[in-house]
């Protein structure tokens, strides 16, 4: 691989990894508090993409800067509301139930979102409009470097830093950490556990909504099943980094994104096999993830 090709591939890998990291943060935050794998989280990305598409093609029928800003804001608000409703209606009644029940419910919510999207928009993929500027910034050995990957990485890093500061420096963030450590003790200390969990879902859905814009523009289309594959790979990223660990989710997202991009360059037919193989290796060698901590459960 030539140096120029390596750099372009690296930038593309960081772009994809940024999207995976944003989605993985939603997985790891929810799991860190309620010990639930929200497999519907990838479909929140799909919903966000459709909201942006609907706003730009139907509500405004234009692609001005103001229309794009409003469309993205509408996607964030809609995804946040959807996440809170899913938590209160589907997951809240199951917090004391066996984990398998919560897992089945999460899969059911995912299928429901996909079916609803198919009923409303159809099953065919639809071209996604250009929301973010994607012009050539400079060239490396005549290979263009576009603005979209750079913007994706910068926005993602800013959001990840902001999330880390929020969790560690603010009162709601401390409440989230307290609920994660011991939900019962947090409740006794006066923390509203239900509101804290809903806030966690809201933050995760905000990140997924932002990621939906970057991902949809990268692939160039939207369809009802578009959230499944990035959702699964973001889950692998969360497991790789240590599910429940915010830095681990970020690390896992970038590692999976770069691994997938480089493997795709050399042998595209083995991309998924390599990613899933990495998950198996991590589970066998270090089940807690790279930055996760092994926790003993008393029986």
FIRODREN-292989 format. One record per residue (C-alpha): x, y, z; residue in three letters. Coordinates in steps of 0.2 Angstrom, whole numbers, padded with zeros to 4 digits, always signed. Each point is the difference from the previous one (the first is absolute). Example, Ala and Ser with C-alpha at 12.3 -4.5 7.8 and 13.67 -1.06 7.14 Angstrom:
REM FIRODREN-292989
+0062-0022+0039ALA/+0006+0017-0003SER/
END
This chain:
REM FIRODREN-292989
+0000+0000+0000UNK/+0007+0017-0005UNK/+0002+0013+0013UNK/-0014+0011-0008UNK/-0012-0014-0001UNK/+0004-0005+0018UNK/-0004+0018+0006UNK/-0016+0001-0009UNK/-0005-0017+0006UNK/+0004+0005+0018UNK/-0010+0016-0002UNK/-0015-0011-0006UNK/+0002-0012+0014UNK/+0000+0014+0013UNK/-0016+0007-0008UNK/-0009-0017+0001UNK/+0008-0003+0018UNK/-0007+0017+0005UNK/-0018-0006-0004UNK/+0002-0017+0008UNK/+0007+0009+0016UNK/-0016+0011+0000UNK/-0011-0015-0001UNK/+0010-0010+0012UNK/-0001+0014+0013UNK/-0019-0003+0001UNK/+0002-0018+0002UNK/+0013+0002+0014UNK/-0009+0013+0010UNK/-0016-0009+0000UNK/+0008-0016+0005UNK/+0011+0009+0013UNK/-0016+0005+0009UNK/-0014-0013-0003UNK/+0011-0015-0005UNK/-0010-0001-0016UNK/+0006-0002-0018UNK/-0011+0012-0010UNK/+0000-0009-0017UNK/-0012+0013-0006UNK/+0013+0013+0001UNK/+0006-0003-0018UNK/-0017+0003-0006UNK/-0001+0017+0008UNK/+0014+0005-0012UNK/-0012-0006-0014UNK/-0014+0010+0007UNK/+0011+0016+0001UNK/+0005-0002-0018UNK/-0019-0001-0006UNK/-0004+0015+0011UNK/+0013+0010-0009UNK/-0005-0006-0017UNK/-0019+0003+0003UNK/+0004+0018+0006UNK/+0011+0005-0015UNK/-0011-0009-0013UNK/-0017+0002+0006UNK/-0002+0014+0013UNK/+0012+0013-0007UNK/+0003-0008-0018UNK/+0016+0010+0000UNK/+0018-0003+0006UNK/+0004+0017+0007UNK/+0012+0002+0015UNK/-0014+0005+0011UNK/-0011-0015-0006UNK/+0015-0012+0003UNK/+0003+0007+0018UNK/-0019-0002+0004UNK/+0000-0017-0007UNK/+0014-0006+0010UNK/-0007+0008+0016UNK/-0017-0008-0004UNK/+0009-0017-0001UNK/+0008+0002+0016UNK/-0016+0005+0009UNK/-0010-0014-0008UNK/+0013-0013+0004UNK/+0002+0006+0018UNK/-0019-0001+0003UNK/-0001-0017-0008UNK/+0014-0006+0011UNK/-0009+0006+0016UNK/-0016-0008-0006UNK/+0009-0016-0004UNK/+0007+0000+0018UNK/-0016+0004+0009UNK/-0011-0011-0010UNK/+0011-0015-0004UNK/+0015-0001+0012UNK/-0006+0008+0016UNK/-0012-0014+0004UNK/+0014-0013-0003UNK/+0013+0007+0011UNK/-0003-0013+0014UNK/-0003-0014-0012UNK/+0012-0013-0007UNK/+0013+0007-0012UNK/-0006-0011-0014UNK/-0017+0008+0001UNK/+0008+0017-0002UNK/+0010-0007-0015UNK/-0015-0007-0009UNK/-0009+0017+0003UNK/+0015+0009-0008UNK/+0000-0011-0015UNK/-0019+0002-0001UNK/+0001+0019+0000UNK/+0014+0000-0013UNK/-0011-0011-0012UNK/-0015+0012+0004UNK/+0009+0015-0005UNK/+0006-0008-0016UNK/-0017-0006-0005UNK/-0008+0017+0004UNK/+0013+0008-0011UNK/-0004-0012-0014UNK/-0018+0004+0001UNK/+0003+0019-0001UNK/+0014+0001-0012UNK/+0000-0017-0009UNK/+0014-0012+0000UNK/+0011+0007-0014UNK/+0015+0011+0003UNK/-0002+0019-0003UNK/+0013+0012-0004UNK/+0006+0010+0014UNK/+0003+0019-0003UNK/+0016+0008+0003UNK/-0002+0008+0017UNK/+0019+0003+0004UNK/+0012+0008-0011UNK/+0011-0012-0009UNK/+0012+0009-0011UNK/+0018-0004-0003UNK/+0011+0008+0013UNK/+0017-0005-0007UNK/+0008-0014-0009UNK/+0013-0013+0005UNK/+0009-0006-0015UNK/-0014+0005-0011UNK/-0013-0009+0011UNK/-0013+0012+0007UNK/-0003+0002+0018UNK/-0019+0005+0003UNK/-0007+0010+0013UNK/-0013-0012+0006UNK/+0012-0012+0009UNK/+0009+0014+0008UNK/-0016+0008+0006UNK/-0006-0017+0006UNK/+0015-0003+0011UNK/+0001+0018+0007UNK/-0019+0000+0005UNK/+0001-0018+0007UNK/+0016+0004+0011UNK/-0008+0017+0006UNK/-0016-0010+0005UNK/+0010-0014+0009UNK/+0010+0013+0010UNK/-0016+0009+0004UNK/-0008-0016+0006UNK/+0015-0005+0011UNK/-0001+0018+0008UNK/-0018-0002+0003UNK/+0001-0017+0008UNK/+0014+0005+0011UNK/-0003+0018+0004UNK/-0018+0004+0001UNK/-0014-0005+0013UNK/-0010-0010-0012UNK/+0016-0009-0006UNK/+0004-0005+0018UNK/-0018-0006+0002UNK/+0003-0011-0015UNK/+0016-0007+0008UNK/-0008-0003+0016UNK/-0015-0010-0008UNK/+0013-0010-0010UNK/+0009-0005+0016UNK/-0015-0004+0011UNK/-0018+0004-0005UNK/-0007-0004+0017UNK/+0012+0011+0009UNK/-0002+0014-0012UNK/-0019+0000+0002UNK/+0003+0001+0019UNK/+0011+0015-0002UNK/-0015+0009-0009UNK/+0005-0003-0018UNK/-0015-0002-0012UNK/+0006-0016-0008UNK/-0013+0000-0013UNK/+0004+0018-0006UNK/+0018-0004+0000UNK/-0002-0015-0011UNK/-0011+0009-0012UNK/+0014+0014-0001UNK/+0012-0014-0004UNK/-0011-0006-0014UNK/-0003+0018-0006UNK/+0019+0003-0001UNK/+0003-0016-0009UNK/-0014+0004-0013UNK/+0008+0017-0003UNK/+0016-0008-0004UNK/-0008-0012-0012UNK/-0010+0014-0008UNK/+0016+0009-0004UNK/+0008-0016-0006UNK/-0014-0003-0011UNK/+0003+0015-0010UNK/+0019-0004-0003UNK/-0004-0018-0003UNK/-0014+0003-0013UNK/+0010+0012-0009UNK/+0015-0011-0001UNK/-0010-0015-0007UNK/-0011+0012-0010UNK/-0017-0008+0004UNK/-0013-0004+0013UNK/-0010-0016+0002UNK/-0009-0009+0014UNK/+0014-0013+0003UNK/+0014+0013-0001UNK/+0003+0001+0019UNK/+0002-0019+0003UNK/+0018-0003-0006UNK/+0007+0016+0007UNK/-0009-0004+0016UNK/+0007-0017+0001UNK/+0018+0007-0003UNK/-0002+0014+0012UNK/-0005-0014+0013UNK/+0016-0009-0004UNK/+0009+0016+0002UNK/-0008+0002+0017UNK/+0005-0018+0005UNK/+0017+0002-0006UNK/+0003+0016+0010UNK/-0009-0006+0015UNK/-0018+0002+0000UNK/-0005+0012+0014UNK/+0016+0010-0003UNK/-0002+0017-0009UNK/+0019+0001-0005UNK/-0002-0019-0005UNK/-0014+0004-0012UNK/+0010+0014-0008UNK/+0015-0012-0002UNK/-0010-0014-0007UNK/-0009+0011-0012UNK/+0016+0006-0008UNK/+0009-0017+0000UNK/-0015-0008-0008UNK/-0002+0014-0013UNK/+0018-0001-0005UNK/+0001-0019+0000UNK/-0015-0001-0011UNK/+0007+0013-0012UNK/+0017-0007-0002UNK/-0007-0018-0002UNK/-0012+0006-0013UNK/+0015+0007-0010UNK/+0009-0016-0001UNK/-0014-0013+0001UNK/-0018+0007+0000UNK/-0008-0017+0001UNK/+0007-0003+0017UNK/-0004+0016+0009UNK/-0015-0006+0010UNK/+0009-0017+0004UNK/+0016+0010+0007UNK/-0011+0012+0011UNK/-0010-0015+0007UNK/+0016-0010+0002UNK/+0007+0015+0011UNK/-0016-0001+0011UNK/+0003-0019+0003UNK/+0018+0003+0004UNK/-0004+0014+0012UNK/-0013-0011+0009UNK/+0012-0014+0002UNK/+0015+0009+0005UNK/-0006+0016+0009UNK/-0019-0002+0003UNK/-0001+0017+0009UNK/+0007+0009-0015UNK/+0016+0010-0002UNK/-0005+0014+0012UNK/-0013-0009+0010UNK/+0001-0007+0017UNK/-0004-0018+0005UNK/-0014+0000+0013UNK/-0003-0015+0011UNK/-0019-0003+0003UNK/-0004-0008+0017UNK/-0012-0014-0001UNK/
END
